[in-house]
Amino acid sequence: MKAYRVEKQIAANGELKLSALPFKEGDKVEVIILSYGTGSHPVTPSPLRGKVIEYLDPTEPVGEEDWELLK
């Protein structure tokens, strides 16, 4: 799969025009539109980044008491 990235602005009438694309006539392509998040909703690419301060016993089993087989 060949990928092509281009940055454009949406026109006042809501249209987006692409030209001189590096694909042949008849090629099937997938178009995905991503916003930079400059609107009213802030975009956080990694909302959990920096949230974990410390792992306590990360290799210890969790929820052993919930397994009926072990009872």
Secondary structure by P-SEA (a helix, b strand, c coil): cbbbbbbbbbcccbbbbbccccccccbbbbbbbbbcccccccccccccccccccccccccccccccccccc
